[in-house]
Amino acid sequence: MRLTDWQLAFEQHLLSETPAANSGFAATLLGGPTLDVDTGLAIYHNAYLARLQEVLRHDFGAIWYWLGDDEFASLTEAYVRRYPSAHYSLRWLGERFPSFIVEHLVAEQSEPLAELARLEWAFTLAFDAPQGEPLGLDDMAQLPPEDWPGLQFTLAPSVQQMLCHFNTVAIWRASKGGSDFPDSHALEPAQVCLVWRHDNVCQYRSLEPAEAFALMGMVTTGWNFSELCAQLAVTYAEGAPLQAVTWMKQWVQDGLLERRAP
């Protein structure tokens, strides 16, 4: 048997649903005085699955906390059988976990659970994102007054945004604090949640609808500062510029924004 064929056979054994080894593959190996071939291969098989589940417990700790050991083990085993690890880095193992939850469970159970999984994955993406060049308050203070009307921004690379239809943030917070889970319920209206990394620490917060509207207008629609003030004037009248500056100061302080090139 060539080395590549043997490696493929070993991979097939690790990915199979049963720890029992193929007899042809097992015949290529020698047992030891205290460990026979079949037992050794079963240990490898079970240890491989256990290692993948350990990674998923780390990346989706709130899901684990919600479901408990047995249900989480069953769900993650089904996941790695459906979507085997295909990247050299285990960092990407959970990428399809939120969508798998939707595929695997009934809608009533899957919707809040998948949203929680997306929130947890957002923390992973935020932590690993490039640093970028987020603006600081000193940068804003040095801008000449004539530049302000045309100011445009983009989100810093680490910023992840998601729309929460359920009280997902409260559930995630309860899992981190080890407290009792609040009952899952739908939010009306849904809330925008931001997750980002600032000073090498992941941060998060939910936005009220008015602030979310303003931020998305600037970073998605491409409003400049003058256009932001004009949009806010519908609600805040003469107070629109002050409200715009107040939010922008918070966004810059949080490290959310980069200046869009002219």
TORMI-71840 format. One line per field, with one value per residue: residue number from 1; residue in one letter; x, y, z of N, C-alpha, C in turn. Coordinates in nm, 2 decimals. Layout:
seq c(NUM, ...)
type c(a, ...)
n.u c(X, ...)
n.v c(Y, ...)
n.w c(Z, ...)
ca.u c(X, ...)
ca.v c(Y, ...)
ca.w c(Z, ...)
c.u c(X, ...)
c.v c(Y, ...)
c.w c(Z, ...)
! end
This chain:
seq c(1, 2, 3, 4, 5, 6, 7, 8, 9, 10, 11, 12, 13, 14, 15, 16, 17, 18, 19, 20, 21, 22, 23, 24, 25, 26, 27, 28, 29, 30, 31, 32, 33, 34, 35, 36, 37, 38, 39, 40, 41, 42, 43, 44, 45, 46, 47, 48, 49, 50, 51, 52, 53, 54, 55, 56, 57, 58, 59, 60, 61, 62, 63, 64, 65, 66, 67, 68, 69, 70, 71, 72, 73, 74, 75, 76, 77, 78, 79, 80, 81, 82, 83, 84, 85, 86, 87, 88, 89, 90, 91, 92, 93, 94, 95, 96, 97, 98, 99, 100, 101, 102, 103, 104, 105, 106, 107, 108, 109, 110, 111, 112, 113, 114, 115, 116, 117, 118, 119, 120, 121, 122, 123, 124, 125, 126, 127, 128, 129, 130, 131, 132, 133, 134, 135, 136, 137, 138, 139, 140, 141, 142, 143, 144, 145, 146, 147, 148, 149, 150, 151, 152, 153, 154, 155, 156, 157, 158, 159, 160, 161, 162, 163, 164, 165, 166, 167, 168, 169, 170, 171, 172, 173, 174, 175, 176, 177, 178, 179, 180, 181, 182, 183, 184, 185, 186, 187, 188, 189, 190, 191, 192, 193, 194, 195, 196, 197, 198, 199, 200, 201, 202, 203, 204, 205, 206, 207, 208, 209, 210, 211, 212, 213, 214, 215, 216, 217, 218, 219, 220, 221, 222, 223, 224, 225, 226, 227, 228, 229, 230, 231, 232, 233, 234, 235, 236, 237, 238, 239, 240, 241, 242, 243, 244, 245, 246, 247, 248, 249, 250, 251, 252, 253, 254, 255, 256, 257, 258, 259, 260, 261, 262)
type c(m, r, l, t, d, w, q, l, a, f, e, q, h, l, l, s, e, t, p, a, a, n, s, g, f, a, a, t, l, l, g, g, p, t, l, d, v, d, t, g, l, a, i, y, h, n, a, y, l, a, r, l, q, e, v, l, r, h, d, f, g, a, i, w, y, w, l, g, d, d, e, f, a, s, l, t, e, a, y, v, r, r, y, p, s, a, h, y, s, l, r, w, l, g, e, r, f, p, s, f, i, v, e, h, l, v, a, e, q, s, e, p, l, a, e, l, a, r, l, e, w, a, f, t, l, a, f, d, a, p, q, g, e, p, l, g, l, d, d, m, a, q, l, p, p, e, d, w, p, g, l, q, f, t, l, a, p, s, v, q, q, m, l, c, h, f, n, t, v, a, i, w, r, a, s, k, g, g, s, d, f, p, d, s, h, a, l, e, p, a, q, v, c, l, v, w, r, h, d, n, v, c, q, y, r, s, l, e, p, a, e, a, f, a, l, m, g, m, v, t, t, g, w, n, f, s, e, l, c, a, q, l, a, v, t, y, a, e, g, a, p, l, q, a, v, t, w, m, k, q, w, v, q, d, g, l, l, e, r, r, a, p)
n.u c(0.08, 0.06, 0.20, 0.03, -0.22, -0.25, -0.27, -0.51, -0.69, -0.67, -0.77, -1.04, -1.12, -1.11, -1.31, -1.54, -1.86, -1.85, -1.64, -1.52, -1.27, -1.19, -1.12, -0.92, -0.76, -0.69, -0.52, -0.28, -0.14, 0.04, -0.01, 0.06, 0.21, 0.04, -0.18, -0.41, -0.46, -0.72, -0.84, -0.66, -0.71, -0.98, -0.96, -0.82, -1.01, -1.23, -1.10, -1.04, -1.30, -1.37, -1.19, -1.26, -1.52, -1.45, -1.33, -1.56, -1.71, -1.56, -1.58, -1.86, -1.97, -2.20, -2.41, -2.36, -2.39, -2.66, -2.78, -2.68, -2.46, -2.52, -2.71, -2.57, -2.34, -2.46, -2.56, -2.33, -2.18, -2.34, -2.30, -2.02, -2.01, -2.17, -2.05, -1.74, -1.42, -1.24, -1.04, -0.70, -0.67, -0.82, -0.96, -1.16, -1.35, -1.62, -1.76, -1.98, -2.17, -2.40, -2.57, -2.61, -2.75, -3.00, -3.07, -3.08, -3.25, -3.60, -3.79, -3.89, -3.72, -3.47, -3.44, -3.40, -3.17, -2.99, -2.94, -2.81, -2.58, -2.48, -2.42, -2.22, -2.03, -1.97, -1.81, -1.58, -1.50, -1.46, -1.25, -1.04, -1.00, -0.84, -0.64, -0.67, -0.73, -0.86, -1.03, -0.93, -1.02, -0.83, -0.76, -1.00, -1.02, -0.82, -0.91, -0.98, -1.23, -1.37, -1.36, -1.55, -1.83, -1.82, -1.74, -1.69, -1.75, -1.63, -1.69, -1.46, -1.23, -1.28, -1.54, -1.85, -2.18, -2.51, -2.86, -3.07, -3.34, -3.43, -3.40, -3.12, -2.87, -2.90, -2.93, -2.68, -2.52, -2.60, -2.51, -2.23, -2.21, -2.28, -2.53, -2.89, -3.07, -3.25, -3.59, -3.62, -3.73, -3.91, -3.80, -3.94, -3.93, -3.69, -3.33, -3.03, -2.71, -2.38, -2.05, -1.72, -1.36, -1.15, -0.87, -0.76, -0.95, -1.26, -1.57, -1.91, -2.24, -2.59, -2.78, -3.00, -3.29, -3.28, -3.01, -2.90, -3.00, -2.88, -2.60, -2.59, -2.67, -2.45, -2.23, -2.32, -2.51, -2.36, -2.38, -2.26, -2.13, -2.29, -2.52, -2.61, -2.68, -2.90, -3.08, -3.13, -3.25, -3.52, -3.63, -3.49, -3.48, -3.35, -3.16, -3.03, -2.75, -2.60, -2.69, -2.59, -2.31, -2.27, -2.33, -2.13, -1.90, -1.91, -1.90, -1.64, -1.49, -1.53, -1.39, -1.50, -1.50, -1.35, -1.20, -1.35, -1.20, -1.17)
n.v c(-0.12, 0.22, 0.52, 0.75, 0.62, 0.48, 0.69, 0.81, 0.60, 0.60, 0.85, 0.81, 0.62, 0.78, 0.96, 0.80, 0.68, 0.48, 0.33, 0.10, -0.05, -0.08, -0.40, -0.45, -0.22, -0.23, -0.45, -0.36, -0.27, -0.30, -0.44, -0.38, -0.51, -0.43, -0.32, -0.38, -0.37, -0.30, -0.19, 0.03, 0.18, 0.24, 0.41, 0.63, 0.71, 0.79, 0.99, 1.18, 1.28, 1.37, 1.58, 1.76, 1.83, 1.95, 2.19, 2.31, 2.34, 2.54, 2.75, 2.79, 2.83, 2.93, 2.80, 2.54, 2.57, 2.62, 2.39, 2.18, 1.90, 1.64, 1.69, 1.88, 1.74, 1.55, 1.71, 1.84, 1.62, 1.53, 1.75, 1.75, 1.52, 1.58, 1.81, 1.77, 1.87, 2.08, 2.25, 2.34, 2.47, 2.46, 2.67, 2.75, 2.55, 2.58, 2.74, 2.68, 2.61, 2.76, 2.77, 2.50, 2.43, 2.54, 2.37, 2.12, 2.12, 2.16, 2.45, 2.61, 2.55, 2.59, 2.86, 3.06, 2.94, 2.92, 3.19, 3.26, 3.11, 3.24, 3.49, 3.41, 3.32, 3.56, 3.69, 3.53, 3.60, 3.87, 3.88, 3.77, 3.94, 4.16, 4.44, 4.70, 5.06, 5.22, 5.52, 5.77, 5.98, 6.19, 6.21, 6.30, 6.55, 6.69, 6.75, 6.99, 7.24, 7.28, 7.03, 6.87, 6.86, 6.69, 6.45, 6.10, 5.75, 5.42, 5.09, 4.96, 4.69, 4.48, 4.49, 4.34, 4.30, 4.22, 4.13, 4.10, 3.90, 3.78, 3.77, 3.74, 3.84, 3.88, 3.62, 3.51, 3.67, 3.57, 3.31, 3.36, 3.46, 3.25, 3.24, 3.18, 3.09, 3.34, 3.32, 3.24, 3.47, 3.65, 3.97, 4.29, 4.59, 4.41, 4.41, 4.57, 4.44, 4.50, 4.36, 4.38, 4.43, 4.60, 4.75, 4.50, 4.35, 4.19, 4.36, 4.44, 4.56, 4.65, 4.84, 5.12, 5.17, 5.43, 5.51, 5.29, 5.33, 5.57, 5.50, 5.28, 5.42, 5.59, 5.40, 5.21, 5.30, 5.53, 5.80, 6.13, 6.36, 6.59, 6.49, 6.30, 6.47, 6.60, 6.39, 6.33, 6.55, 6.53, 6.41, 6.52, 6.79, 7.11, 7.01, 6.81, 6.82, 6.82, 6.57, 6.40, 6.44, 6.36, 6.08, 6.01, 6.06, 5.86, 5.63, 5.66, 5.66, 5.40, 5.27, 5.20, 5.30, 5.38, 5.62, 5.69, 5.68, 5.97)
n.w c(0.00, -0.09, 0.05, 0.03, -0.02, 0.22, 0.40, 0.31, 0.37, 0.64, 0.70, 0.61, 0.80, 1.04, 0.98, 0.96, 1.07, 1.26, 1.51, 1.44, 1.25, 0.90, 0.78, 0.59, 0.60, 0.87, 0.87, 0.78, 0.99, 1.30, 1.62, 1.97, 2.27, 2.47, 2.35, 2.11, 1.75, 1.66, 1.89, 1.93, 1.70, 1.73, 1.95, 1.84, 1.65, 1.82, 1.97, 1.78, 1.70, 1.95, 1.99, 1.79, 1.88, 2.12, 2.03, 1.92, 2.15, 2.27, 2.08, 2.07, 2.32, 2.45, 2.33, 2.40, 2.68, 2.69, 2.57, 2.71, 2.81, 2.68, 2.47, 2.32, 2.25, 2.08, 1.88, 1.78, 1.69, 1.48, 1.32, 1.25, 1.11, 0.90, 0.79, 0.76, 0.89, 0.68, 0.65, 0.71, 0.95, 1.26, 1.34, 1.16, 1.18, 1.29, 1.10, 0.95, 1.13, 1.24, 1.01, 0.98, 1.20, 1.14, 0.92, 1.05, 1.27, 1.38, 1.28, 1.50, 1.71, 1.60, 1.51, 1.72, 1.83, 1.62, 1.57, 1.81, 1.77, 1.55, 1.66, 1.84, 1.66, 1.54, 1.73, 1.71, 1.45, 1.48, 1.66, 1.52, 1.30, 1.07, 1.18, 1.08, 1.04, 1.25, 1.34, 1.58, 1.86, 1.87, 1.60, 1.49, 1.61, 1.49, 1.24, 0.99, 1.00, 0.76, 0.64, 0.76, 0.66, 0.43, 0.53, 0.52, 0.62, 0.68, 0.82, 1.07, 1.01, 1.20, 1.28, 1.32, 1.22, 1.31, 1.28, 1.54, 1.61, 1.83, 2.20, 2.21, 2.28, 2.56, 2.64, 2.56, 2.73, 2.98, 2.97, 2.98, 3.23, 3.38, 3.49, 3.54, 3.25, 3.06, 2.95, 2.61, 2.37, 2.11, 1.98, 1.95, 1.81, 1.60, 1.69, 1.61, 1.65, 1.74, 1.71, 1.79, 1.78, 2.01, 2.11, 2.14, 2.27, 2.26, 2.20, 2.25, 2.17, 2.17, 1.94, 1.96, 1.75, 1.62, 1.63, 1.50, 1.25, 1.17, 1.18, 0.99, 0.77, 0.72, 0.69, 0.52, 0.32, 0.26, 0.33, 0.38, 0.64, 0.63, 0.50, 0.69, 0.90, 0.78, 0.74, 1.01, 1.09, 1.05, 1.26, 1.49, 1.45, 1.50, 1.67, 1.54, 1.43, 1.68, 1.78, 1.59, 1.61, 1.87, 1.85, 1.66, 1.80, 2.00, 1.83, 1.72, 1.96, 2.04, 1.84, 1.60, 1.34, 1.02, 0.81, 0.50, 0.19, -0.03)
ca.u c(0.00, 0.14, 0.17, -0.09, -0.34, -0.27, -0.32, -0.65, -0.76, -0.67, -0.87, -1.17, -1.15, -1.14, -1.44, -1.65, -1.95, -1.83, -1.50, -1.47, -1.18, -1.19, -1.03, -0.80, -0.67, -0.63, -0.42, -0.16, -0.09, 0.08, -0.05, 0.17, 0.19, -0.07, -0.28, -0.42, -0.48, -0.86, -0.86, -0.59, -0.78, -1.10, -0.92, -0.79, -1.14, -1.31, -1.03, -1.06, -1.43, -1.37, -1.11, -1.34, -1.62, -1.39, -1.32, -1.69, -1.75, -1.49, -1.64, -2.00, -2.00, -2.34, -2.50, -2.33, -2.46, -2.81, -2.83, -2.63, -2.36, -2.56, -2.77, -2.46, -2.26, -2.53, -2.57, -2.19, -2.14, -2.41, -2.24, -1.89, -2.03, -2.23, -1.95, -1.61, -1.32, -1.18, -0.93, -0.58, -0.68, -0.95, -1.03, -1.27, -1.44, -1.76, -1.81, -2.12, -2.25, -2.53, -2.66, -2.64, -2.86, -3.12, -3.09, -3.09, -3.36, -3.72, -3.77, -3.92, -3.61, -3.35, -3.42, -3.32, -3.04, -2.90, -2.91, -2.71, -2.46, -2.42, -2.36, -2.09, -1.93, -1.93, -1.70, -1.46, -1.46, -1.41, -1.12, -0.93, -1.00, -0.72, -0.65, -0.72, -0.68, -0.98, -1.01, -0.94, -1.07, -0.73, -0.78, -1.12, -0.99, -0.73, -0.98, -1.02, -1.38, -1.42, -1.37, -1.66, -1.95, -1.80, -1.68, -1.76, -1.68, -1.66, -1.66, -1.33, -1.24, -1.33, -1.68, -1.95, -2.31, -2.62, -2.99, -3.12, -3.49, -3.46, -3.32, -3.00, -2.76, -2.93, -2.90, -2.53, -2.47, -2.63, -2.41, -2.10, -2.21, -2.32, -2.66, -3.00, -3.11, -3.38, -3.67, -3.60, -3.85, -3.88, -3.79, -4.02, -3.87, -3.56, -3.23, -2.90, -2.61, -2.24, -1.94, -1.59, -1.24, -1.09, -0.75, -0.74, -1.06, -1.39, -1.67, -2.04, -2.36, -2.71, -2.81, -3.14, -3.32, -3.24, -2.87, -2.87, -3.04, -2.78, -2.48, -2.60, -2.68, -2.32, -2.13, -2.37, -2.56, -2.26, -2.40, -2.15, -2.18, -2.41, -2.64, -2.65, -2.76, -3.02, -3.17, -3.17, -3.33, -3.66, -3.66, -3.43, -3.49, -3.23, -3.07, -2.97, -2.60, -2.55, -2.71, -2.49, -2.17, -2.27, -2.31, -2.00, -1.79, -1.92, -1.85, -1.50, -1.43, -1.54, -1.30, -1.58, -1.49, -1.23, -1.24, -1.36, -1.12, -1.26)
ca.v c(0.00, 0.34, 0.61, 0.83, 0.53, 0.45, 0.81, 0.82, 0.50, 0.64, 0.96, 0.75, 0.56, 0.88, 1.02, 0.71, 0.69, 0.37, 0.32, -0.03, -0.03, -0.17, -0.51, -0.44, -0.12, -0.28, -0.55, -0.30, -0.22, -0.40, -0.41, -0.39, -0.60, -0.39, -0.25, -0.44, -0.27, -0.26, -0.10, 0.15, 0.26, 0.29, 0.53, 0.74, 0.75, 0.86, 1.10, 1.28, 1.34, 1.45, 1.70, 1.86, 1.87, 2.04, 2.31, 2.37, 2.39, 2.66, 2.86, 2.80, 2.80, 2.96, 2.69, 2.43, 2.60, 2.62, 2.26, 2.08, 1.81, 1.53, 1.74, 1.95, 1.63, 1.49, 1.81, 1.86, 1.50, 1.53, 1.86, 1.72, 1.41, 1.65, 1.90, 1.74, 1.97, 2.08, 2.35, 2.30, 2.53, 2.43, 2.80, 2.76, 2.44, 2.62, 2.84, 2.64, 2.56, 2.83, 2.72, 2.35, 2.42, 2.56, 2.25, 2.00, 2.12, 2.22, 2.60, 2.67, 2.54, 2.63, 3.00, 3.13, 2.87, 2.96, 3.33, 3.26, 3.06, 3.35, 3.59, 3.36, 3.32, 3.70, 3.71, 3.47, 3.68, 4.00, 3.86, 3.74, 4.03, 4.26, 4.56, 4.82, 5.19, 5.29, 5.66, 5.80, 6.12, 6.29, 6.22, 6.39, 6.68, 6.76, 6.78, 7.13, 7.26, 7.27, 6.89, 6.80, 6.83, 6.58, 6.33, 5.97, 5.65, 5.28, 5.02, 4.90, 4.55, 4.38, 4.51, 4.25, 4.35, 4.12, 4.17, 4.00, 3.89, 3.73, 3.82, 3.66, 3.90, 3.85, 3.47, 3.50, 3.73, 3.48, 3.20, 3.40, 3.49, 3.13, 3.26, 3.11, 3.15, 3.39, 3.25, 3.29, 3.53, 3.74, 4.11, 4.37, 4.55, 4.35, 4.50, 4.56, 4.42, 4.51, 4.29, 4.43, 4.42, 4.73, 4.73, 4.35, 4.29, 4.20, 4.44, 4.42, 4.63, 4.66, 4.98, 5.16, 5.19, 5.56, 5.50, 5.19, 5.39, 5.66, 5.43, 5.21, 5.52, 5.63, 5.30, 5.12, 5.39, 5.62, 5.94, 6.21, 6.41, 6.68, 6.41, 6.24, 6.57, 6.62, 6.28, 6.33, 6.67, 6.50, 6.37, 6.60, 6.93, 7.19, 6.93, 6.71, 6.82, 6.78, 6.43, 6.34, 6.45, 6.27, 5.94, 5.99, 6.06, 5.73, 5.54, 5.68, 5.62, 5.25, 5.21, 5.13, 5.37, 5.42, 5.73, 5.65, 5.76, 6.05)
ca.w c(0.00, -0.10, 0.17, 0.01, 0.00, 0.36, 0.46, 0.28, 0.44, 0.78, 0.71, 0.60, 0.93, 1.13, 0.94, 0.95, 1.19, 1.36, 1.54, 1.39, 1.14, 0.79, 0.80, 0.50, 0.66, 1.00, 0.84, 0.75, 1.11, 1.40, 1.75, 2.07, 2.38, 2.56, 2.28, 1.98, 1.64, 1.66, 2.01, 1.90, 1.59, 1.79, 2.04, 1.75, 1.60, 1.92, 2.01, 1.67, 1.72, 2.08, 1.97, 1.72, 1.97, 2.22, 1.96, 1.90, 2.28, 2.29, 2.00, 2.09, 2.47, 2.50, 2.28, 2.50, 2.81, 2.67, 2.54, 2.80, 2.75, 2.59, 2.34, 2.25, 2.19, 1.97, 1.77, 1.72, 1.62, 1.35, 1.24, 1.19, 1.01, 0.78, 0.74, 0.81, 0.89, 0.55, 0.65, 0.79, 1.08, 1.33, 1.36, 1.07, 1.19, 1.32, 1.01, 0.89, 1.24, 1.24, 0.90, 1.00, 1.30, 1.07, 0.85, 1.13, 1.37, 1.34, 1.28, 1.63, 1.79, 1.53, 1.48, 1.83, 1.85, 1.51, 1.59, 1.91, 1.71, 1.46, 1.75, 1.89, 1.55, 1.52, 1.82, 1.65, 1.33, 1.53, 1.73, 1.42, 1.19, 1.06, 1.27, 1.01, 1.09, 1.31, 1.38, 1.72, 1.89, 1.82, 1.45, 1.46, 1.66, 1.40, 1.11, 0.97, 1.00, 0.62, 0.60, 0.83, 0.58, 0.34, 0.59, 0.50, 0.70, 0.66, 0.94, 1.08, 0.97, 1.30, 1.32, 1.27, 1.26, 1.29, 1.33, 1.64, 1.62, 1.96, 2.31, 2.19, 2.36, 2.70, 2.66, 2.56, 2.86, 3.09, 2.96, 3.02, 3.37, 3.45, 3.55, 3.48, 3.12, 3.04, 2.84, 2.47, 2.31, 2.00, 2.00, 1.86, 1.69, 1.60, 1.72, 1.55, 1.75, 1.68, 1.78, 1.73, 1.87, 2.03, 2.21, 2.15, 2.35, 2.19, 2.26, 2.19, 2.22, 2.08, 1.90, 1.94, 1.61, 1.56, 1.62, 1.40, 1.12, 1.14, 1.15, 0.87, 0.66, 0.69, 0.65, 0.41, 0.22, 0.21, 0.37, 0.44, 0.76, 0.60, 0.47, 0.81, 0.97, 0.71, 0.77, 1.15, 1.12, 1.04, 1.40, 1.59, 1.41, 1.52, 1.75, 1.46, 1.43, 1.81, 1.80, 1.49, 1.67, 1.99, 1.81, 1.60, 1.91, 2.06, 1.74, 1.71, 2.08, 2.04, 1.74, 1.49, 1.21, 0.94, 0.71, 0.36, 0.09, -0.12)
c.u c(0.09, 0.10, 0.05, -0.22, -0.36, -0.32, -0.47, -0.74, -0.77, -0.77, -1.01, -1.21, -1.19, -1.28, -1.56, -1.74, -1.93, -1.68, -1.43, -1.39, -1.21, -1.08, -0.90, -0.71, -0.61, -0.52, -0.29, -0.08, -0.05, 0.04, 0.07, 0.13, 0.07, -0.19, -0.29, -0.46, -0.62, -0.89, -0.79, -0.66, -0.91, -1.07, -0.89, -0.92, -1.22, -1.24, -1.04, -1.19, -1.43, -1.30, -1.19, -1.46, -1.57, -1.37, -1.45, -1.74, -1.69, -1.56, -1.78, -2.04, -2.14, -2.44, -2.48, -2.40, -2.61, -2.85, -2.79, -2.54, -2.41, -2.62, -2.66, -2.37, -2.33, -2.54, -2.43, -2.14, -2.21, -2.35, -2.11, -1.90, -2.09, -2.13, -1.81, -1.51, -1.24, -1.07, -0.82, -0.59, -0.82, -1.03, -1.16, -1.37, -1.59, -1.82, -1.95, -2.21, -2.39, -2.62, -2.70, -2.75, -3.00, -3.16, -3.14, -3.21, -3.48, -3.71, -3.80, -3.80, -3.48, -3.33, -3.35, -3.18, -2.94, -2.85, -2.80, -2.58, -2.40, -2.36, -2.22, -1.98, -1.88, -1.81, -1.57, -1.41, -1.40, -1.27, -1.01, -0.92, -0.87, -0.75, -0.71, -0.67, -0.80, -0.94, -1.01, -0.99, -0.96, -0.74, -0.89, -1.09, -0.90, -0.79, -1.01, -1.17, -1.44, -1.43, -1.49, -1.78, -1.94, -1.75, -1.76, -1.68, -1.71, -1.64, -1.52, -1.34, -1.30, -1.48, -1.77, -2.09, -2.42, -2.75, -3.04, -3.28, -3.53, -3.38, -3.19, -2.89, -2.78, -2.90, -2.75, -2.47, -2.49, -2.54, -2.27, -2.09, -2.24, -2.45, -2.77, -3.04, -3.24, -3.46, -3.64, -3.74, -3.81, -3.88, -3.88, -4.00, -3.74, -3.45, -3.10, -2.79, -2.47, -2.15, -1.82, -1.48, -1.18, -0.99, -0.74, -0.84, -1.19, -1.49, -1.80, -2.14, -2.47, -2.73, -2.96, -3.17, -3.27, -3.09, -2.83, -2.89, -2.93, -2.64, -2.48, -2.61, -2.54, -2.23, -2.19, -2.42, -2.46, -2.29, -2.27, -2.21, -2.30, -2.53, -2.70, -2.73, -2.89, -3.12, -3.22, -3.26, -3.48, -3.71, -3.62, -3.43, -3.35, -3.12, -3.00, -2.82, -2.54, -2.57, -2.61, -2.35, -2.16, -2.25, -2.17, -1.89, -1.79, -1.86, -1.69, -1.43, -1.43, -1.44, -1.38, -1.55, -1.36, -1.28, -1.24, -1.28, -1.21, -1.28)
c.v c(0.12, 0.43, 0.69, 0.75, 0.50, 0.57, 0.83, 0.72, 0.54, 0.75, 0.90, 0.68, 0.67, 0.95, 0.93, 0.72, 0.58, 0.36, 0.19, 0.00, -0.12, -0.27, -0.50, -0.33, -0.17, -0.38, -0.49, -0.25, -0.33, -0.35, -0.42, -0.49, -0.56, -0.33, -0.31, -0.33, -0.22, -0.16, 0.04, 0.24, 0.32, 0.42, 0.65, 0.80, 0.84, 0.99, 1.21, 1.35, 1.42, 1.58, 1.81, 1.91, 1.97, 2.18, 2.38, 2.41, 2.52, 2.78, 2.89, 2.76, 2.83, 2.85, 2.57, 2.45, 2.59, 2.47, 2.16, 1.98, 1.72, 1.59, 1.81, 1.85, 1.57, 1.58, 1.83, 1.74, 1.49, 1.64, 1.81, 1.60, 1.48, 1.74, 1.87, 1.86, 1.97, 2.18, 2.30, 2.36, 2.50, 2.56, 2.81, 2.64, 2.48, 2.71, 2.81, 2.60, 2.63, 2.78, 2.58, 2.34, 2.44, 2.44, 2.13, 2.00, 2.19, 2.37, 2.66, 2.66, 2.60, 2.78, 3.07, 3.07, 2.91, 3.10, 3.34, 3.21, 3.17, 3.46, 3.54, 3.36, 3.46, 3.74, 3.65, 3.55, 3.81, 3.99, 3.84, 3.83, 4.11, 4.38, 4.68, 4.95, 5.27, 5.43, 5.67, 5.94, 6.22, 6.31, 6.32, 6.53, 6.76, 6.79, 6.92, 7.14, 7.23, 7.12, 6.82, 6.77, 6.71, 6.46, 6.21, 5.86, 5.51, 5.21, 4.96, 4.75, 4.45, 4.39, 4.41, 4.30, 4.24, 4.18, 4.06, 4.01, 3.83, 3.79, 3.75, 3.71, 3.87, 3.70, 3.45, 3.55, 3.63, 3.36, 3.23, 3.42, 3.36, 3.14, 3.18, 3.18, 3.22, 3.31, 3.32, 3.35, 3.63, 3.89, 4.18, 4.52, 4.47, 4.45, 4.47, 4.54, 4.43, 4.43, 4.34, 4.41, 4.56, 4.71, 4.59, 4.29, 4.30, 4.27, 4.41, 4.52, 4.63, 4.81, 5.00, 5.19, 5.32, 5.56, 5.41, 5.25, 5.49, 5.60, 5.36, 5.31, 5.57, 5.52, 5.21, 5.21, 5.49, 5.77, 6.00, 6.28, 6.51, 6.60, 6.34, 6.35, 6.60, 6.51, 6.29, 6.45, 6.64, 6.47, 6.47, 6.75, 7.00, 7.11, 6.82, 6.71, 6.77, 6.62, 6.35, 6.33, 6.36, 6.12, 5.91, 5.98, 5.92, 5.62, 5.54, 5.63, 5.46, 5.19, 5.14, 5.18, 5.39, 5.53, 5.67, 5.74, 5.84, 5.98)
c.w c(0.00, 0.02, 0.15, 0.03, 0.14, 0.43, 0.44, 0.36, 0.59, 0.80, 0.70, 0.73, 1.03, 1.11, 0.94, 1.08, 1.29, 1.39, 1.49, 1.26, 1.03, 0.80, 0.71, 0.55, 0.79, 0.98, 0.81, 0.87, 1.20, 1.54, 1.84, 2.17, 2.47, 2.49, 2.14, 1.88, 1.65, 1.77, 1.98, 1.80, 1.65, 1.88, 1.95, 1.69, 1.70, 1.96, 1.91, 1.69, 1.85, 2.07, 1.90, 1.80, 2.08, 2.16, 1.95, 2.04, 2.31, 2.21, 2.02, 2.23, 2.51, 2.45, 2.37, 2.63, 2.80, 2.65, 2.65, 2.73, 2.65, 2.46, 2.26, 2.18, 2.07, 1.85, 1.70, 1.65, 1.48, 1.26, 1.18, 1.10, 0.88, 0.71, 0.80, 0.80, 0.76, 0.54, 0.74, 0.93, 1.14, 1.36, 1.27, 1.08, 1.21, 1.22, 0.97, 1.00, 1.25, 1.13, 0.92, 1.10, 1.24, 0.99, 0.93, 1.22, 1.31, 1.36, 1.42, 1.72, 1.73, 1.52, 1.59, 1.85, 1.75, 1.53, 1.70, 1.86, 1.62, 1.55, 1.80, 1.78, 1.52, 1.61, 1.77, 1.54, 1.38, 1.59, 1.63, 1.31, 1.19, 1.15, 1.20, 1.07, 1.14, 1.36, 1.53, 1.74, 1.85, 1.67, 1.42, 1.50, 1.57, 1.26, 1.10, 0.96, 0.86, 0.57, 0.65, 0.74, 0.49, 0.40, 0.56, 0.57, 0.64, 0.80, 0.95, 1.05, 1.07, 1.32, 1.25, 1.32, 1.23, 1.35, 1.42, 1.65, 1.76, 2.07, 2.32, 2.28, 2.51, 2.73, 2.66, 2.69, 2.98, 3.09, 3.01, 3.17, 3.45, 3.53, 3.48, 3.34, 3.12, 2.94, 2.71, 2.42, 2.20, 2.04, 1.90, 1.90, 1.71, 1.63, 1.65, 1.66, 1.68, 1.77, 1.71, 1.83, 1.88, 2.14, 2.24, 2.24, 2.27, 2.27, 2.19, 2.25, 2.12, 2.06, 1.90, 1.80, 1.55, 1.54, 1.51, 1.26, 1.08, 1.10, 1.02, 0.75, 0.62, 0.63, 0.53, 0.29, 0.16, 0.24, 0.41, 0.57, 0.74, 0.58, 0.60, 0.89, 0.91, 0.74, 0.92, 1.18, 1.11, 1.18, 1.51, 1.56, 1.43, 1.60, 1.67, 1.45, 1.56, 1.82, 1.71, 1.55, 1.79, 1.95, 1.75, 1.70, 1.97, 1.96, 1.72, 1.84, 2.09, 1.94, 1.63, 1.35, 1.15, 0.85, 0.57, 0.28, 0.00, -0.25)
! end
